[in-house]
Amino acid sequence: MDDDTQELIAIQEELERLGDRLRKIFRSTHPQFDSVFEDVGAAGYYMREAGYRLESVLKTVQGDGESEPE
């Protein structure tokens, strides 16, 4: 595994950890949950999406996801 691949995996893992941290901080019992629910949900969504995109990049970089350019 080359350095680029390792770095992409590290970023993907960090995104997952950040999502977990957000969910731990703003549980449904948090006093400001209603005020931040939409924003925290959006942040979590975009972090998951970024993780999926990185997974796609990793497959391409590793040669597993070869496809024609769009």
N, C-alpha and C positions, 0 to 999 in steps of 0.2 A: 504494500500500500504506500503510495507516494504522499508527500507532505500536503499537497492540495486536498487530497481525499481525506486525510486525517483531520485537516482543518475544517472541512465541510461537515464532517461527522461531529466534531466538537461543537460547531455552531448549532447544528440540529439538536444535539443533546442539551445545550444551554437553553434553547428555545423551549424545550419540554420542561426543563427545571423552572424556568420563569413562569410558565403557565401553571405549574403545580404550586408555586409560591403564591401567585395571585389567588388561586382557588382556596388556599389555606388562610390567607389574610381576610378575604371577603367571603366568608361562609354566609349562608342565609341568615345566621343569627347575628351578624355584625350590625351594629347600630346604624351604619350608613349604607347598608346593603342596597336598599331601594334607590338611594341616590346615585350609586355607582354601578348598579347591575348592568345597565346597557353598555356603558363604556368598558367595564371589565370584560363583559361578554364579547364585545367587539375586539378588544385587545387579544383575548384568548383565541378567537377565531382567526385573526390575522397571523398570530404566532403559529397556529396549527397549519394554516395555508403555506406559510413560509417554510415550515418543516417538510410539507409534501413537495414543495417546489425543489427544496434542497435534495430530497430523496430522488427526484427525477434527474437533477443535475448529477448526482452521484452515479446513478445508473448509466448516464451518458458518458461520464468521465471514465467509468470502469469498463465501458464497452458493452454493457448489458442492455442499454436502452437505445440502440441505434435505430433512428428513424429518419425519414426525410424531413428537411427543414420545412416549416410552414410557409 
